[in-house]
């Protein structure tokens, strides 16, 4: 037993990794023989809990004379199962093999509530753990049972103390060979076993090709003619093993009329055995071997054949896991290099091409494209590679509509779209400062769901790196643009100090007013830059900043200010703010604003904004100015309005910036009375608040002047 323990642990580790279970072995008294090994989070958490752990529950069941000779699913909690089987040895010793845990599909929510109720004091993320727990399906059930039966037989062999020492040594050698010599193919292992061990006179392999099974490898005496022989599941001895999935042997074949299948291929074995080998992808290979001269097998030969077949299966599983690990390491290394490449010299164009190329090559997709959003120009750019079926431009429009639409629900997560042609496309959003700025789309060829999920995980990571890199590149571009603008702006001061002061005041005012309007930060920045560069022509500005809208803001703003007639409503908000700020900066008075545009909403808001700002400034410097002085007095306009004398007084104080409490103190009335007056003023002026009331007074003032 002690000699086999290391080998048992290797078998346990291999199959735990393959199926996502935690596996352990106990004796008939439920004492641990093999400690739990595996990465099944649910099982590991429940095993480690002090209260009502799995060991406790299973012991209660075994105390009821539990005797299970075929693999069964036992519910440790409602909806939560462990797969178990009993192993009986020739010396009457018994062991129990356990693998878990798995849960029934669509029961996650109920199990989540149940676990929280049983373990209320434990700080465990049950929901996340359940999401990664294997689900019980009809197909999975049978696969797991077959696997448990096979592993049970293997462990039974390793636990048998009466095994011949030479056979044990050979079995041990075979298992170590299968686990450690991962770089060797099954064909190499087959030839090595045949020539070095000389247990059988011939060996062969059969595997599926084009919906039929074909003998693909033969070694030994009198079997060369059997190479390429074809058969179907259920046909002949080999076909029956394939159909049942069970090890079988056949002796005295030459005297059996059923041997006609072999004789047709000039192959005349006297004894034959066959063992099905399950592959990682669910397919089956057949290992067969036997003798041309001997009519039967000894028990040790049968045991060696079983051991060799299980070793080949373990070798296949280990190679698959190793290739998966190698692929993950390759992708991780590539992501690290990509990150270094993008961050080292952040350039938007370079980043875009890297994302498209890497998305296509590392995932081995059919096509890759990046739909990039230009927020300032409200357009999208498309960069693509590969062979996309259909119109890639129409696809880009559809992606933009789904992800860039403000009401879109898809924009926060990656999605898998199935195109009209039946292709699957993984779409991953790229974020910059909380906004979706692009979509990385990669067409995926026909692959398993597990492979698809691996690609999704990789592309999501790539899109996160891309989003961060675009943000860094954007910051560098912003800093460079800021330096250029500042250089041109400061140059004005050298030859026209008055124009420089005017532009500086306009830029400060435009920035504050644009923020007051709640405009986007990028738009505010362009408006400020437009004011700073107002001395230059739009054509010159466009040559320096071709990707920006600064030149358009200057062009529209100057058109609104000058003799050229540009309808106010047709100008962009940037052009309107530029024009208002420049007009006010030049004159220092809102009277410079043309009367014909006073009805525009943006203009009204600007006037209100100016008056509120000026009142605040006047209050700050009140101790330096005569009490009688008022800025842009509107007292005469108020007296012409259809208000009572007291309401006129209240409105005048409102315009001066006093609040209700201050008005009450000024007029020696109660705060409640002030509130009533203010409400009546709003009703008579048909306005909702103070800002609109102030705006209306100034509109009346300028219309009458």
Residue pairs with C-beta under 8 A, 6 or more apart in sequence:
1 159
1 161
3 168
3 172
4 158
4 159
4 168
4 172
7 158
7 172
7 175
7 176
8 25
8 34
8 155
8 158
8 159
9 34
9 37
10 175
10 179
11 151
11 154
11 155
11 158
11 175
11 314
12 23
12 24
12 25
12 34
12 37
13 37
14 179
14 314
14 317
14 318
14 321
15 21
15 23
15 99
15 147
15 151
15 317
16 22
16 23
16 37
16 38
16 39
16 40
16 99
17 38
17 39
17 317
17 321
18 280
18 317
18 321
19 99
19 134
19 144
19 147
20 38
20 39
20 40
20 134
21 38
21 40
21 43
21 83
21 99
21 100
21 101
21 102
21 134
22 36
22 37
22 38
22 39
22 40
22 43
22 44
22 47
22 99
22 100
22 101
23 34
23 36
23 37
23 38
23 97
23 98
23 99
24 32
24 34
24 35
24 36
24 37
24 98
25 32
25 33
25 34
25 95
25 96
25 97
25 98
25 155
26 32
26 33
26 95
26 96
26 98
27 33
27 93
27 94
27 95
27 96
28 93
28 94
28 95
28 96
30 55
30 58
30 59
30 62
30 96
33 95
36 43
36 44
36 47
38 44
40 100
40 101
40 133
40 134
41 129
41 132
41 133
42 80
42 100
42 101
42 103
42 129
42 130
42 133
43 54
43 82
43 100
43 101
45 124
45 129
46 53
46 54
46 76
46 101
47 53
47 54
47 55
49 119
49 122
51 118
51 119
52 118
52 119
54 76
54 82
54 100
54 101
57 76
58 74
58 76
58 82
58 98
61 74
62 96
66 86
66 96
67 86
68 84
68 85
68 86
68 96
69 85
69 86
69 88
70 85
70 145
70 149
71 83
71 84
71 85
71 144
71 145
71 148
71 149
71 152
72 83
72 84
72 85
73 81
73 82
73 83
73 102
73 136
73 141
74 81
74 82
74 83
74 84
75 81
76 82
76 100
76 101
77 111
77 114
77 115
77 118
78 110
78 111
78 114
79 103
79 104
79 107
79 110
79 111
79 114
80 101
80 102
80 103
80 111
81 100
81 101
81 102
81 103
81 104
81 136
82 98
82 99
82 100
82 101
82 102
83 98
83 99
83 100
83 102
83 144
83 145
83 148
84 96
84 97
84 98
84 99
84 148
85 96
85 97
85 148
85 149
85 152
86 94
86 95
86 96
86 97
87 94
87 95
87 96
87 97
87 152
87 155
87 156
87 159
88 94
88 156
89 95
89 156
89 159
89 160
89 161
90 160
90 162
91 160
91 161
91 162
93 159
95 155
95 159
97 148
97 151
97 152
97 155
99 144
99 148
101 133
102 133
102 134
102 135
102 136
102 140
102 144
103 111
103 130
103 133
103 134
103 135
103 136
104 135
104 136
105 135
105 136
105 137
108 127
108 130
108 131
111 126
111 130
112 126
112 127
112 130
115 124
115 126
116 126
134 140
143 282
146 245
146 278
147 278
150 310
153 306
154 306
154 307
154 310
157 163
157 171
157 303
157 306
157 307
158 171
163 171
163 303
164 300
167 300
167 303
167 304
170 197
170 304
170 307
171 303
171 304
171 307
174 193
174 304
174 307
174 308
174 311
175 307
175 310
175 311
175 314
177 189
177 192
177 311
178 189
178 311
178 312
178 314
178 315
178 318
179 314
179 315
179 318
181 189
181 315
182 315
182 318
182 319
182 322
184 192
184 315
186 205
186 285
186 312
186 315
186 316
187 205
187 217
189 311
189 312
189 315
190 203
190 205
190 217
190 219
190 287
190 312
191 219
193 199
193 203
193 308
194 200
194 203
194 219
194 220
197 304
199 289
199 301
199 304
199 305
200 220
200 289
200 290
200 291
200 301
200 305
201 220
201 221
201 222
201 290
201 291
201 292
201 293
201 294
202 218
202 219
202 220
202 221
202 222
202 223
202 269
202 289
202 290
202 291
202 292
203 218
203 219
203 220
203 287
203 288
203 289
204 215
204 217
204 218
204 219
204 223
204 226
204 287
204 288
204 289
205 215
205 216
205 217
205 285
205 286
205 287
205 288
206 213
206 214
206 215
206 216
206 231
206 238
206 285
206 286
206 288
207 213
207 214
207 216
207 283
207 284
207 285
207 286
208 214
208 283
208 284
209 216
212 230
212 231
212 232
213 230
213 231
213 232
213 233
213 238
213 239
213 242
213 286
214 228
214 229
214 230
215 226
215 227
215 228
215 229
215 230
216 227
217 227
218 224
218 226
218 227
220 292
221 292
222 267
222 268
222 269
222 292
223 267
223 269
223 292
225 265
225 266
225 267
226 262
226 265
226 266
226 267
229 265
229 267
231 238
231 239
231 261
232 239
233 239
233 242
233 243
234 240
234 242
234 243
235 261
236 258
236 261
237 248
237 250
237 258
237 261
237 272
237 274
238 274
238 286
238 288
240 248
241 247
241 248
241 274
241 275
241 276
241 286
242 276
242 284
242 286
245 276
245 284
246 276
247 273
247 274
247 275
247 276
247 305
247 306
247 309
248 273
248 274
249 271
249 272
249 273
249 274
249 297
249 302
249 305
250 256
250 271
250 272
250 273
251 270
251 271
251 295
251 296
251 297
252 270
252 271
252 295
252 296
253 259
253 262
253 269
253 270
253 271
253 272
254 268
254 269
254 270
254 295
259 268
259 269
262 268
262 269
268 292
269 290
269 291
269 292
270 290
270 291
270 292
270 293
270 294
270 295
271 290
271 291
271 294
271 295
271 296
271 297
272 288
272 289
272 290
273 288
273 289
273 290
273 297
273 302
273 305
274 286
274 287
274 288
275 286
275 287
275 288
275 305
275 306
275 309
276 284
276 285
276 286
276 287
276 309
277 284
277 285
277 286
277 287
277 309
277 312
277 313
277 316
278 284
278 313
279 285
279 313
279 316
280 316
280 317
280 320
285 312
287 305
287 308
287 309
287 312
289 305
290 297
297 305
331 362
331 458
334 358
334 362
335 458
335 461
335 462
335 465
338 354
338 358
338 462
338 465
339 465
339 469
341 354
342 350
342 351
342 354
342 465
342 466
342 469
342 472
343 469
343 472
346 469
346 472
346 473
346 476
347 473
348 470
348 473
348 474
348 477
351 466
351 469
351 470
351 473
352 370
352 372
352 383
353 383
355 370
355 440
355 462
355 463
355 466
356 368
356 369
356 370
356 383
356 384
356 385
356 440
357 368
357 385
358 462
359 365
359 368
359 370
359 440
359 442
359 459
359 462
360 367
360 368
360 385
360 386
360 442
362 458
363 442
363 444
363 455
363 458
363 459
364 445
365 386
365 442
365 443
365 444
365 445
365 455
366 386
366 387
366 388
366 389
366 423
366 443
366 444
366 445
367 384
367 385
367 386
367 387
367 388
367 392
367 442
367 443
368 384
368 385
368 386
368 440
368 441
368 442
368 443
369 382
369 383
369 384
369 385
369 386
369 388
369 392
369 395
369 396
369 440
369 441
370 382
370 383
370 384
370 438
370 439
370 440
370 441
371 380
371 381
371 382
371 396
371 399
371 400
371 403
371 438
371 439
371 441
372 380
372 381
372 382
372 383
372 437
372 438
373 380
373 400
373 404
373 436
373 437
373 438
374 380
374 381
375 435
375 437
375 520
375 522
376 522
376 523
376 526
376 548
376 549
377 549
380 396
380 397
380 400
380 404
382 392
382 393
382 396
384 392
386 443
388 395
388 443
389 419
389 421
389 423
390 419
390 420
390 421
395 419
395 441
399 427
399 439
399 441
400 439
401 408
402 408
402 410
402 411
403 410
403 411
403 427
403 429
403 436
403 439
404 411
404 436
405 411
410 427
411 429
411 436
412 429
413 429
414 426
414 427
414 428
414 429
414 456
414 459
414 460
414 463
415 426
415 427
416 424
416 425
416 426
416 427
416 452
416 456
417 424
417 425
417 427
418 424
418 425
419 425
423 443
423 444
424 443
424 444
424 452
425 441
425 442
425 443
425 444
426 441
426 442
426 444
426 452
426 455
426 456
426 459
427 439
427 440
427 441
428 439
428 440
428 441
428 456
428 459
428 460
428 462
428 463
429 436
429 438
429 439
429 463
430 436
430 437
430 438
430 439
430 440
430 463
430 466
430 467
430 470
431 437
431 464
431 467
432 467
432 470
432 471
432 474
433 471
437 467
437 470
438 466
438 467
438 470
440 459
440 462
440 463
440 466
442 455
442 459
444 452
444 455
447 455
478 525
481 529
481 545
481 548
484 544
484 545
485 529
485 532
485 533
488 532
488 533
488 536
488 544
489 500
489 503
489 532
489 533
492 499
492 500
492 503
492 535
493 500
496 535
499 535
500 535
502 534
502 582
502 585
502 586
503 531
503 532
503 533
503 534
503 535
503 585
504 532
505 585
506 531
506 534
506 578
506 581
506 582
506 584
506 585
507 528
507 529
507 531
507 532
507 581
509 581
509 584
509 585
510 527
510 528
510 530
510 531
510 577
510 578
510 580
510 581
511 524
511 527
511 528
512 609
512 613
513 577
513 580
513 581
513 606
513 609
514 523
514 524
514 527
514 528
514 577
515 524
516 605
516 609
517 573
517 577
517 602
517 605
519 527
519 573
519 577
523 573
523 574
526 548
526 549
526 550
526 553
526 574
527 553
527 574
527 577
527 578
529 548
529 550
530 550
530 553
530 554
530 557
530 574
530 578
531 578
531 581
531 582
533 541
533 550
533 554
534 554
534 557
534 558
534 578
534 582
536 554
538 551
538 552
538 554
538 555
538 558
539 551
541 550
541 551
541 554
542 551
545 551
549 572
549 574
552 572
552 574
552 575
553 572
553 574
553 575
553 578
554 578
555 575
556 566
556 571
556 572
556 574
556 575
556 576
556 578
556 579
557 571
557 574
557 575
557 576
557 578
557 579
557 582
558 579
559 566
559 571
559 575
560 566
560 568
560 571
560 575
560 576
560 579
561 579
561 582
561 583
568 576
568 597
568 600
568 603
569 600
571 579
573 602
576 600
576 602
576 603
577 602
577 606
580 593
580 602
580 603
580 606
583 592
583 593
584 590
584 592
584 593
584 606
584 610
586 592
589 632
590 607
590 610
590 611
590 632
590 698
590 702
591 702
591 705
593 603
593 606
593 607
593 702
595 702
595 703
597 603
598 604
598 607
598 699
598 702
598 703
599 699
604 695
604 699
605 695
607 695
607 698
607 699
608 691
608 692
608 694
608 695
608 698
611 632
611 655
611 694
611 698
612 657
612 691
612 694
614 631
614 632
615 631
615 655
615 656
615 657
616 657
618 625
618 631
618 656
618 657
619 657
630 656
632 698
632 701
634 652
634 655
634 697
634 698
634 701
635 652
637 697
637 700
637 701
637 704
638 648
638 651
638 652
638 655
638 697
639 648
640 700
640 704
641 648
641 651
641 684
641 685
641 697
641 700
642 684
643 651
643 681
643 684
646 667
646 677
647 677
647 680
647 681
647 684
649 667
650 663
650 667
650 674
650 677
650 678
650 681
651 681
651 693
651 697
653 662
653 663
653 666
653 667
654 663
654 678
654 681
654 690
654 693
654 694
655 694
655 697
658 666
660 671
660 674
660 675
660 678
661 671
663 674
664 670
664 671
664 673
664 674
667 674
678 690
681 693
682 688
682 689
682 693
685 692
685 693
685 696
687 693
687 695
687 696
